[in-house]
Amino acid sequence: MLLAPVVGGMLACGIGIGLALFDRRLRSAEQLVALTSVECFGALPRMKIPQANRLGLASTLRRSVLQRARSAVLETSNQVPHVVGVTSYCPGEGKTVVAGSWARFLAGEGSRVLLVDAGQSDTLPALRPVAPQVAGLHEVLRGEVAPGDAIQPEISPNLDFLPGGEVLSNLDMLWGNLAYVINAGRECAYEWVILDLPALATAADVRSAGQIIDSLLIVVEWGHTSETELGRALSSLGSVRDRILGTVLNKVPRSVLRSETLVRTQRRSGRPQSLDLTEPGDL
């Protein structure tokens, strides 16, 4: 009886260590860099969609994650417009919020931007309300609707939006028409085209989009996707994998961000410091 608590504690400790060793879910920038061989632009805190609608995400991280992603595109490509796809391993990891926030950030810096719902997102309408069954990308690529009748101009300064529309066929053979969609009938050509793509779990859709994208940004939810899952999806991308621009670690708990930032600050200064990263309305 006296040994039971000791044995139980040792067993629990062993199970905990075993789970930690075998749990390869992605929780750090170092893991992402090792798996993808590209830069991780940083971590974004977990927040609610209404907060993203108030542009808190873009304004808070303007000079870190979003700016680093923009700089990486400009360093690797001189072609205009810059066509960048944003995806994740599976739906719900926050790729749509990141795509929308990045598009608004770029537009806020003075660039002409087109945000495209290429993944039939349920979140983009929350960022910009769209009437049900409105014509969009699929109708334009099938030649059923003129680009000017589908693109919603100036949803915010310098930012236009192209909704997804109704899916009737695979886009694989239609992506080549996107260049026409971008420029036809437009007085001012776009400098950036941000595509909210389908999830990597349907890698065939993302691979077909490789016909027109210059770069691919991958959003990974903290503690959700495993190294094995993301690695398997990346191997299915074919040559598109070479166009992965970088990654973003999303929905990181505030406590993790605070502790990691504090450690980095202490290392730079060489002495203990206190750090408060809380914000009004923080979750």
N, C-alpha and C positions, 0 to 999 in steps of 0.2 A: 504493500500500500504506500509505503514511504517512497519507493522508487517510481511509482506510477506517474507523479507530476514531472519528474525529471525525464523519464523516458518519453512522455507525451510532448514535453517541450522540445526535446531533441528531434523527435519525429516531425513535429511541426516546422522546426527550423530546416530540417533536411528537405521537406516538401517545398518550402518556400524557396530555398536555394535552387532546387531542381526546376521549379517553374520559371525562376528568373533566367536560368541558363538556357532553357528550351523555348521560352517565349521570345520570339524574334520580331515582335511587332515594332514598327518604326516609331521611335521617340526622340531621335536626335539628328542634327544636321550631319554629324559624322557618319551615321548609318546611311543616310541618303547619298552622300558623296561617294562612299565606298561602293554602293550598289549601282549608281548611275554613272559615275565617273564625270559628273558635271557639278557645277557650283550649286550650293543651297543658298538662296538669297536671304533666308532668315525665317523667323517664326512669327506667326500671327496669332493673337489671343482669341480665345473662344468668345463669341458675342452673338447676340440675337440679330435676326434679319432687320428689325426696325432700326437698330443701331447702325447697320450698314447703310440703310436708306438715308440716314442723316450724314453720310459720308464720313462717319467717325473712323472707319477702317482706312480710307485713303488719306485723310488728314493726319491721323496718328502716325502712320508708317510712310508718309510721303518721302521722307529723306532716308529711308532704310530699304525695306523690301521692294516697294514699287519702283523707286528710283534706281536701285541696283539692277532690277530686271530690265528697265528701259536702257540703262547704260550698256548692259550685255548685248542687247539687240543692236544698238548703234555701233558697238565695237566689231560686230561680226558681219554686218550687212550695210551696204550703201544704197541698196535698192529701195525705191519708194513706189507704192506704199509698203510699209513693213507689215507683212501678214503673219500674225502670231496666233497659234491655237493654244487654248487652255483646256487641260483635261485632268482627270484623276483616275485612280484604279477603279472605283465604283461610285455610283451616285451618292450624294449626301455628304461628300467630304469638303464641300465649300468652293469648288472650282468656279461656280457661277457667280458667287459673291466676289471672288478674287478677280474674275474677268471683268465684271461690271465696275468694280472699284478702280481697277487699273485703267480701264477706258476713260472713266471720269477724271482720273488723275492726269492722264495724258492730255485730255481735252482742256483741263484746267490750266495746263502749262502752255496752251496756245496752239496745239496741233489739231488738225482736222481728223476726226476719228469716226470710224463706223464700227459699231458693236453688233455682232451677228449671233443670233440664237441658232447654232447649228446642231444642237443636241436635244431639242425639244424640252428645254428646261422648264420646271415648274416654279423656279425662283425668279427668273428674269421678269416675268409679269409683276412680281412684287416690287422689283426695282423700278419698273416703268409699266404701269397698267396698260394692258393691251386688250382690245375688244375680242371676245371669243370668235374663233373661226376667221380671223383676219388673214388676208393673203400675206405671204412672206417668202422666205428663201426658197422653199420647195416649188411654189408656184412660179417664181421668177426664173429659176433654173430650168423648169419645164417649158418656159416660154409662154405661160398662160397669162402673166401679168407683167406690165412694164415696170422696170426698177423704180421709177419715180412714183408709181402708185403703191408700192409696197414699203419702201424705205420711209420711216417716220423721221422727219427732219427736226433737228434742234430740240431733242428731248431735254438737253441742257446745252449751254453754250459750246459750240464746236463739236457736239456729239450727236450723231444720227444713229438710229436703231433699225435693224432689219429682223423682224420676228421670224420664227421658224416656219409657220404655215402648216399646211396639211400634208402629211407623209403618205404618198401613194406608191412610191418606188424607191429603190436604192439610189443614193446620190453618187455612186461610184463612177458612173459615166457622165455625170453632169457637173462635177466640180470645175472642169475647164471653163465653164461659162461664168464663173464668179468674177473673173477680170472684167467681163462686160458689165456685170451687175454693179461693180464698184465704180466704173467710170462713165457708163452710158447716161447721157442726159444730165450730168452733174456739172454745175458751173465751176466748182472747186474740187479738184481731185483730193482724195483722202491721203493723209500721210501715214496713218495707222489703220489697220483692220484687225480687230480682236474677235476671234471666233471662240464661242463657248461650245466646245466639241462634246461628242458623246464620251462616256467613260471608257477607260482602257480595257475593262472587262469585255467589251465588244470591240476588240482591237482592230477588227477588219474595217470598221467605220472610220477610226482614227487614221489607219493606214491609207485608206482611200483619200482622205483629206490631205495626205502628203503631196498630192498633185499640185496643191496651190499654197501650202503654208511654207514660210521660210524658217520658222522656229516653233518649238513646242515647249510650253511651260507645264510642268506637272505639279499638281497640288496634292499633298498627302496629309490626311488627318492624323494627328498625334495619337498613337496607341491604338489605331484602328486597323490599318493595313499591315500585313506581315511582309518581311523581306522576300519570302517565297512567292507570295501572290504578285507583288510588284515586279519581281524579277521575271516571272513567267509571262506577265503582260508585256514587259519590255522586249523580251525575246521574240514576241509575235509581231513587232512593229516593222521588221525588215530594215530597209534603208532609212526609214523615217527616224529610227533611233539615233542616227547621226545628227539629226537636227534638234535634238533635245537641248534647249537653251539652259535650263536649270530647274530647280525644284523650290517649292515653298512648303514649309511645315505649318499646317493650319490647325486651328482649334486647340491650341496649346493652353492648358490650364494656367490661370494667372499666377498661381503659387509656384509653378515650375518656371515661368518666365522670370518671376522675382528672384528666385533662388539662383538661377543660372546667371542672371545679370549681376547679382550681388557678387558671385564668385569671380566673374570676369573683372568687375570693378576692383575688388580686393587684390587680385593678381597684378593689375596695372599699378595700383597705388602702393602695394606692399603693406597695407594696414587694414584692419577691420573697419567696415563702414556700414551704416544703415541705409536702406534704400526703400522708398515707398513708390510703387508703381500704380497705385490705385487711382482711378479716375471717377468723376461724377457718373453715377449710373453703372458702376462696375459690377459685373456679375459675381 
